[in-house]
Amino acid sequence: MSKLLKLVGGLILLYLLLMGGSGLAIQAMLSGGVGQKLRAKAQSLLPVEVSIEGGDFDLKEWFFFRPAIGFDQLRVANPPGYSDEPLLVADRIAARADLSSLLDNAVSIQSIEILAPHLRVEADAKGRTNIDALLQALSHKDKESSAPPADPAGEEASVSVGSFLLDDGVILYTAPNEEPLTVRNIRVQITDFDPESEFGLQAALDVFEDAALKLGFDGRTGPFTPKSSPTNGTLTIEGFPEKLPARFREQYLGNFLLAPGAGSRLAVTADLAGDLLGVLTGKGSLRFENLELGKPDEERLPLNGDADILLTLMNPLSNPSYHVIMPDAELSLGAGKWQGGVEVQVAGGRMEGKSTGSVTGVDVNQMLTAFSDAKDVVFGQMRLERYDLSFAGSTSEQIKKTLKGSGRLELSDGKLAVFDVLQTVEKFVSLAWTGEQQASGFTSFVRFGTDFTIADERINTPDLLLENDAARIGGKGSIGFGGDDLKLDYDISSLITGVLADKLGGPKNADGVAQLAVPIRVKGAAAAPLVYVDVKSLAKKQAVDQATRILGGLLGGKKKAEEGEAGAEQAPAEKPRLPFNLEGLFNKKKPQ
């Protein structure tokens, strides 16, 4: 047994001497010509200045038959025309290589690991980045080096890499007149790398702090050139709106996503194909989970559901932009639903989009509270029968200013909490109302409807109609939303009957009951508008009605005289037309 132990101990000692001695020899080589050769090779691969500090050999890995070399502080300079800051800085580069290949012109690297790299992507005024400039310069360099060398001794060494890992990376995006954007926790892994064929590519990264937005890609790419790399794979995006910086949400999404909810989540999955250095396109799905639209301390509007999407990514590695189309979807919105389509394109911090669809079963006050500064202005069940909207801009304010569209809105069983129409008329009749006064009260309705157009921060409603048990109201006007409060500017007409109409000199209808359409002006902030009876319009209308009755009487008398005693039935005189399409409301049957 003792002889066996001595034999094993001798073999171990011999192994340590051989591996340790050869490892020290390799370390010495790295500090001399071989190390310099590898650094020169790195410089020859790129058309910009490259620096690497030091080189060492991992003796521990060598004892386990995993020859490993490493370099500290890789620094790659920016191309001409960009800042003096380095394009890339990495704390450590480690590689496992076939040591026999280090002595000739065919360097075989089994694996490369880059730890804590910091990449700075700069865009100029035209949107061209330093990455684009580097790839273009690299393309020119490849063309210049494609010709056979005049001196065979000057032939460049070939390099093959089995796998590549980049871990704990950071990318800083900068552009003129824009705040920098930092991408963190970048991890890129390449397997079976061969620039002349297809190889595996997995990538993941986080945008913003606390991993508020997580992106991942799992697929294959190649063959790789400085201008293209055919790619296919699956893209995943997971976002947590509550973790997004409040400043970012307010700048790009406006007030309606200031409090998206603790459990809110957005998830995208898409199968993409195309060019990693150009355009990737594909189909996928978008999921909304517990997203709450609205402002803090207000009742918010929940949004949930799944939708199919078409996704296009442009220049994902240099100056990324994207185009998303949600062609036909149905989402849960509050107690109701939204149906329609959305198309959004984002490039260079600017967003352009359009949407068509409908909204049903949603409380209109909840909707207004979520999407505007209006609160407790109008109540009722909402039916946005149809709408078309378009917008563009770099901020929520620009998007609001460029908002354009049209549609049809209908409400049922609610109230307009702006003023009481009948109270306004009663005060006018009793002379208690003189000039413009603050509105009060509310007007209930069974049905409310209007077409609308949106432009120049104003909603125009040319044919507003409202009906309840006591009044028929028609009108036209606009709602301005450019300031801190909604601004009303309306001409309406309320059809009244009975004593009030008689006191105002209204003509009697076929049943002998006085009726009159009273014109009313409404203007000012929606929270506290000014309202008054438009005396000039009322007097003008009464004069027209009086003239119409006199003329009708004259014509009727002349016709009767001409007919004599023939007993012919006299045609009734044409009734005066009521303004703002009130005839249709007046002739409608009341709901049962």
Disulfide bonds with the S-S distance in Angstrom:
none
